[in-house]
Amino acid sequence: MALADIIAEQRPARPGTPDALADLRVTFGDRLVTGEDVRRAHSHVTTYIPSQLPDAVLFAESEAEIQDLVRICAKHGMPIVPFGTGSSLEGHVNAPFGGVSVDLSRMDRVLSVNPGDLDCTVETGVTREALNSHLRDTGLFFPIDPGANASLGGMAATRASGTNAVRYGTMRDNVIGLTAIMADGTLVRTARRAKKTAAGYDLTRLLVGSEGTLGIITRLNLKLYGIPETILSGVCAFPDVTNAVNAVMQIVQIGVPVARIELLDALSIRATNTHAGMTLPETPHLFVEFHGSPASVEEQAELFAAIVEDNGGGSFQSASKAEERSRLWKARHDFYWASMSLRPGAKAIATDVCVPVSRLADCIDETRADAEAVGLLAPIVGHVGDGNFHVTLLIDTAVPAEIDKAEAFMARLAERALDMDGTCTGEHGVGQGKRGYLSRELGPAVDVMRAIKTALDPQNILNPGKIFTSQ
């Protein structure tokens, strides 16, 4: 979606805004905040898209309060933008039509943990790190790890993924059921705690990935997993990206149950060395991790090392101690910040696509060549076990020509992925930034999505301006 189109779409607040704010003030008092600093913090986006501020921010503390909020806003036709931690990457928390940003961070209780059933129930504002800290003494963990310490409600709303997805799946696979408040204030529970059900439409997965446009998620029932007996991490270098990706393809095809497998290209390694104080050779690397019993982990690592050697890779440098593994994965998770060392003063703009693994090497090679041809500094990292990779563009957002160049590059990247039967976004979501590619990817299915949106939110008050180019 071109920046000019996003800016042009922004409209003044809706006519009912003053009356809505007055009603909300009566109900919520000082917890309805209208100060500019707070409103700006709740429109924060980690892209080049300008902040579009809400008219007010409500710090909600219960489902009943959110129901009151929704009913008042529905009465006046006022938009509502759900806000978790603000870590989304495609402008999801912007408020192009004003309205209320509902901050869900105070709804942060772990409501139950059921070790025998390997599940838990949490409020929407619980972060993934807080949940795993709570679970530490149970021998269980929640594996979805998008890098940022995002809220679990936000992760569900954007269908988050991350470094563990190749083994444990995404949020789509790990939400058993959820509770959400719909556009008329109705509280809906989409499923019970049973691990499977054939009862009616799958509303859970309709709301997972809906980006706050169909309902406001308030609690989640999540799958848990046993902490592996043995965890082994490591890195290995390759002469080029193609050899590294070919190794990944073979690993996936023969069924090695790798828990994480991440690609960092040469530019990414340079940034990581600078930021994390590492001394890896500046060539493409795979970061990997294996989970299981001591014997199974050893077998997986040996098979991996053999495949790496067959594809021209270097020796596997393993890390079995917890502190060594933490340092390795912290370096990977901090890549967004590390990338800025490649061009101090520039802004890092992250975008992603996902293609079938068999086309991954082609897609990455063409993307690297494209960036070099147009003079963009664009390091690449990726959750390559499932064909997903990220490109981080380092640009000066004060220079319109650089924004134009970046937008043209991202459009070509999306088109390239679609031409390879992939998707314009593997895990970032659509938000504002990728709305322009949705019709090309899904065709008439977008009209079905619009019909669902209209049926569930006829006034278009739930996070308007996201997913669809016009509403």
N, C-alpha and C positions, 0 to 999 in steps of 0.2 A: 504494500500500500504506500503510495507516494506521500511524502511529508506534506506537500502542498494540499493534497486532497484531505488529509486528516485535519489540517488547520482550517481549511475552507468549510469543513463539515460542522465545526464547533458553532453552537448557537447560544443565544442568551438563555438564561434560566427560564423555566416554564412559568406561566402566569400565576400559578397557585403557590409559588415558592414562599412569599411573605406570610401567607396564612398558614402554610404547612410548618414553617419555622416557629411561628407563634404557638401552634398546637403542640409541637414537639417540645418547646421550652416549658410549657405547662406540665407536660408529662415527665420530662427528664431533668429539668432544672439545669444545674451547672455542668452536668455530664454531656450536654449538647454544647460543643465548643465551636465558636465561629472565628476565632483568631486566625490571622493569615498564616502564621508560622506553622500551626498545627494542620491547617488545611493543606498547606504546601507539602508538608511531610507525608500526607496521605495521598498525594498525587505523584509521589516520587516514582520515576521510571528509570530503569538502567538502559535506556536506549537514547537515540537522538530525538525522539518525539518530545515536544515541549510538554511541560506539566500543565494539566488542565484541572483546576482546583474545584473541589466540591464547595457547596455553600456552607456546609457544616459537617462536623465529625461527631458521631455518637459512639461512646465507649460502652458497648453493651455488656451486660453481665449475666443474662439468662435468656432462655428461649422465649419466655413470656414477654420480656422487654422487646425482643426482636419482632415478635408478633404485633405488639403495640406500635412499633415503628412502622412496620409494613402496612398496617391498617390505616394509619394516619397518612402515610405517603400515598397509598392507593386512593384515598379520599381526595387528595389534592393533585394527583398525577405527578408526584415528585419522584425523580430517579433515586435509586439506592445502589451504591457501589460497595460490595463486600471487600473488606481489607483484612488480610492475615498478618504477614510480616513485611509485605511490600517487595518481596524478592523476585516477583515475576518479571519476565523479560520482553514482553510484547505489549506494554501499555495497558495491561488488564485493569489497573487501579486508577487510571485517569477518569475524570468526570467531564466528558465533553459537553454534557448538557446540564451541568451543575448537579444539585441534589445533595444527598447525605452519604458520606462515607461511613459505613458501620464497621468500627474497629472491633474485631472479635478476640483480641489478644487476652482479655480478662476472663474469657471462658476457657480456662486452662486446666481443668481437673481431669485426672485419670479416674474414670468412674468405676471400672472393674477390670480385673485381670483374671482370666480363667485358664490356669496352666493345663488342666486336664483336657481342655478343648482347643488349646493353642490359639486363643483369641483374647482380645481386650476391647473395652469400650471407652472412648475418650471424647471430651468436648473438642470443638473445632479449633480452639486456639492453642492446644497442646502442640509443641514443636517436636520434631522427630528426635532431637537430642534429649529433650526433657523426658520423652517416653522411654527411650533406651536407658537413661539414667534411672528412671523409676523401676525398670525391669531388671536391673543389673543383678539383684540377688535371687531372681527366679530361675536363672539359667536360660532365659528366653530373650529374643531381640526382634525388633522390627527392621527389615532389611532395606527398605526403599530409601535411597540416599542421593538426592539431587545435588548435593554439594552444599548449598546454602542451608542454614538451620531454619527451614521453612516451617510454617504451621501445617499440621496434618489436614486441616480443612482446605487450606489453599492448595496443598499437594493433590488432594482429591479433585478439587474444582478444575485444576489445570492438567489432570491426568499425568502427574509427575512420574519421572523415571529415574535414571541415574546409573551409577557405576555397578550396582549389583543386579541390574535388570536382566542380564543374560542368563542368570540362574534363577532368580526369585520373581521375575516379572516386574510389572509396573504397578501403579496404584490401581489401575483397572482390575488387576488380578488379585489384589490383596485387600480390597474393601468388600466385606461380606454383606454389609447393609449400612444404611445411614438414615439419619433424620434430617429433614430440611423443612424450611418454612417457605411456602409458595407465595405467589404474587398477591393473593387475596388474604394472606395471613394464616392460612391453614397449615397446621403442623402435620407432616406426613412421614411415616416410617416405611422405608422401602422394602425391608426384609427382616425376618427374625434371625436368630443366631445359628440356625442349621447351616451346615457347610454347602448344601445345595438345595434348590427349590425349583419346582415347575409351576409355581402359582402365579399366573398372570404375566404381564409385561415386566421386563427387567428394568425397573425404574432406577435401580442402583446405578447401573452402567449408563443410563440416560443422563443422570445427574453428575456422575464422575466424568470430568472433561467438559462440562457445560459452562465453565468459566463464570459462574455467578449469574448467568442469563436466564436460568429456569427456576432457580430456587436458592435460598441461602442455607448452606450446610451448617448444622449446629452440633451434631455428634456423629461419630463413626464407630462401627464395629469392624475391627481389623484382624487379619491373620497374623499370628506370631510364629516364630521358628526357634528351635533349640540352638543355643550358641554352639558352634562346631567344636568338637573335641580338639581338633588341630587346625590351625590356620597358618598358611604359608604364603607370603607375598614375595614379589621379586620384579626385576626389570631385565630386559635384554635389548641390545642395540641391533639395528638393521642398516644395511647400506642405503636403502631407499624405502619409500612408503609402499611401493608395489609388493616388494618381498614381505614386508611386515603384514600387509593385508592378506596376501596369499597364505601366510602361515595361519592367520586367524580363520580363514575360510576352511582350511584343512582341520583345524582344531574343532570347529563347529560341526563340520560334516561327519567326523568320526565319533562325535559324541563325548568328547572330554568335558566333564561337568565343571568347567571353570566358573568360579563365582564372579570374578571381575576380569575384564580384559580391555584395557584402555590404550589407545594410540596417541602418542604425542609426536608431531613432526619435528624437524630440526629447529625451526624457529621457536617452537614451544619449549623444547629442551633448553635452548639458550636463555629464554625468559625464566624457566624454572631454576636453572643453575644460579642465575643472578638473584632471584627473589628468595630461594630456599637455601642457598649456600651449598648446593650440590655440585658435583664435578663430573657429571655424565658427559660422554662424548657428544658433540653437537650433530647427531644423526637421529633419524627416527627411532623411537623406542616403543616397546610394549610394556605396560605396567600390568601385572597379573596377580591374581590371588586364588588359592585353592582352599576348599573347606572339606572336612571329613575326618575319618579316623587316621591315625598315623600312617597305616599301611596304604590307604587309598590316596592320601595326599602325596605320599612319596611316589606312588605309581603315576598319578596325574602329572607331577612335576617332571618325572623322567620322560614321559611321553611327549610333554610339551617341549622339553629341551631337544628331543630328537627331531621334532617337526621344525623347530626354530633352526637347527643346524641344516636341515634339508633345504631351507629357504634362505640360506646365506646369513643367518643371524649370528650374533655373538653368544658368549656364555651367559647362562642364567644366573644372575646375582640375586640370591635368595635372602629373605628377611623373615625370621621366624619369631623373634622377640617382639612383644607388644609395642615397645617404644620405637623399634625400627620400622614396624609396619605403619604405626601412626605417623611417623615422619614422612614415609613414602607417600601415603595417601593424602596427608595434609598438603604436600607439595602439589599433588594433582588437583585437589579441591581448591587450592589457592590460585589456580592458573589464571582466573579472570584478573586478579590483582597483579600477578606476576607479568602478565602480558603487557601491562602498561610500562614496564621497564624497557620495552623495545622502542618506545617512542614517548619519552617523558613529556607530559603536558597534553597528550592526546587523550581522547575518550575511547574506551573499549566498547565496541558494539558487537554483541554476540548474536549469531543466528545459527540455525541448525536445519538439517534435512535428514531423511532416512531413506535408504534404498535397499533392495534385496542384497544380501551379502555377496552374491555372485557378481554384482555390478559395483561393489564398493570401491575397489581399486581404480576402476575407470572414472568413477565420479570424483574421487579425491584427486586423481592426477589431472583431470580436466579443470577442476576448481583451482588447484595450485597454479596451473599454467595461466588461467584466466587472471588471477590476482597479479601474477608477475607481469603479464602483458599490459595491464592498465596501471601498474605502479602502486598497487595497494599492499601495505604490510598486513598480512592476514595469516597468522599462525592457526594451525588446525589441530584439534584434539577430538577424540571420539570414543563413544561406547561401541566399539567396532564389532563386538560379538553379535549385535543385532542390527548392524548396518547403519547405525546412527552416528553422525559426526557434526562437530561444531566448528564454525569459522568465526574468529574474532577479528573484526576490522578496527584498526587503529587510525582514527581520523580526527581532524580538527573540526569540531562541529560549528565553529564560528566562521568557517569558510564554506559558503553555499556550494561551490564547485566540488568540494570533497564529499559533501552529503549526496550530491547528485551522482557522483562516481560510485559511492557505496550503495546507493539505492539501485543503480543499474546492475551492479555486480550481484546484489542479493536477488534481484529479479531473475538474472541468468542462472544463478544457483538453483532457485526454486524450479525454474523451467527444466533445467538439466535433470534434477531429481525426478520430476514428473515424467520426463521422456524415458527414464529408466524404470518406470512403473513404481516409483517411490512416492514420498509425501513431502510437502513443503515444510512440515514441522514434525519431528519425531517426538519431541517432548516439551518444547517451549509453549506450545499452544498457539492460537490464532490471535486473540486480543485485537488490537488495532493494527499491528504491524503486518500481519499476514492475511488480512481479509481479502486482498485483491487476488490471491491465488486459489481461493477455495472453489470457485466455480470451475476453473480449469481442472482442478483435481477431482472433483466429485460430481460435476454436471448437475443433472436433475435432482440428485440427492439433496442439494442445497435447498431446493424448493420445499422438500419434505421437512428439512430442518426449520425453515422459516414458518411452515405451517404449525409445527410443534411449538415453536416460540410464541406464535400468535395465540394458539389455543391456551397455553399455560400462563401467558403474560400479555393479555390483550392491550393493556395500556403501555406496554414497553417501558416499565419502570425498573426492571431488574438489569442492572449493568448495561444500559443502552449504548450502542455504538461499538460493541464488541462482536466479533465473529463475522457479522454480515456487513457488507459495504454500504447498505442503506436499509433503513427500517421505518 
